[in-house]
Amino acid sequence: MERDRQPTLVMELVTDPIELAKAKAQDERFEQNLAWFVAHAAEIYPQHRGKCYCIAGQELFVADTPKEVLALAQAAHPEDDGRFTGYIPRERAYRIYAY
């Protein structure tokens, strides 16, 4: 049965200095975008409830769907692979996230 199959997990140790440098640069871009988002979240959330957002190039993009918002962000900042997306719930509410 398809349900009984276990997924294959492959782990690789990356030691190539070029690949490590690329990963570090991407992580730094992500951290810059995240810091920008944290600094502006209080302004972003009330204005864009019910929308998807993407932060790229330390700039906010907003659209109705993830596909649309990614297209906007990629068009404006194609070099930024440290972008991230999210969704702002329509209603403000307390949420409990647990595993």
C-alpha atoms as one frame of an Amber mdcrd trajectory, in Angstrom:
protein
   0.000   0.000   0.000   1.093   3.552  -0.738   0.291   4.592   2.831   2.708
   2.077   4.324   5.729   3.384   2.438   8.170   5.389   4.477   9.682   8.488
   2.887  13.360   8.317   2.039  15.503  10.767   3.934  18.860  11.738   2.502
  21.326  13.858   4.448  24.480  15.256   2.939  27.406  16.975   4.569  28.292
  20.038   2.520  31.929  21.074   2.796  32.419  22.944  -0.466  33.490  26.488
   0.512  31.650  28.018  -2.457  28.363  26.323  -1.546  28.811  27.257   2.116
  29.437  30.892   1.153  26.267  30.904  -0.989  24.229  29.481   1.891  25.665
  32.031   4.317  24.867  34.912   1.953  21.297  33.640   1.506  20.890  33.357
   5.276  22.141  36.933   5.710  19.601  38.190   3.152  16.854  36.312   5.000
  17.936  37.806   8.333  17.889  41.328   6.842  14.388  40.768   5.458  13.222
  39.313   8.767  14.646  42.265  10.724  12.850  44.665   8.370   9.594  42.748
   8.835   9.885  42.711  12.634  10.534  46.461  12.645   7.420  47.124  10.508
   5.018  44.365  11.612   2.904  46.694  13.756   2.150  48.772  10.633   1.779
  45.820   8.241  -0.692  43.623  10.115  -3.589  46.086  10.587  -3.410  47.317
   6.974  -3.223  43.936   5.213  -5.511  41.506   7.033  -6.614  38.573   4.874
  -3.645  38.977   2.514  -0.444  37.114   1.705   2.810  38.987   2.100   6.385
  38.581   0.973   9.433  40.479   2.151  12.217  40.756  -0.440  14.925  43.357
  -0.699  13.665  44.680   2.646  10.463  45.674   0.896   6.872  44.556   1.473
   4.751  42.956  -1.253   1.081  42.112  -0.685  -1.390  40.095  -2.787  -4.353
  37.757  -2.470  -2.432  34.533  -3.171   1.059  33.201  -2.496   1.656  32.816
  -6.229   0.777  36.454  -6.906   2.872  37.841  -4.072   5.910  35.757  -5.031
   5.637  36.973  -8.626   5.637  40.595  -7.436   8.620  40.088  -5.133  10.646
  38.112  -7.679  10.008  40.701 -10.394  11.226  43.526  -8.154  14.130  41.652
  -6.510  15.121  38.629  -8.619  18.499  38.412  -6.863  16.993  38.099  -3.365
  16.778  34.416  -2.469  16.378  35.313   1.218  12.762  36.373   0.855   9.977
  34.913   2.949   6.208  34.803   2.766   3.324  34.618   5.169  -0.392  35.124
   5.556  -2.072  37.648   7.826  -5.336  36.198   9.169  -8.446  38.234   8.431
  -9.493  38.316  12.081  -7.220  39.199  14.952  -7.292  36.332  17.457  -5.197
  34.493  19.983  -3.539  31.461  18.476  -1.838  28.593  20.205   0.813  26.762
  18.231   1.750  23.404  19.682   3.189  20.214  18.421
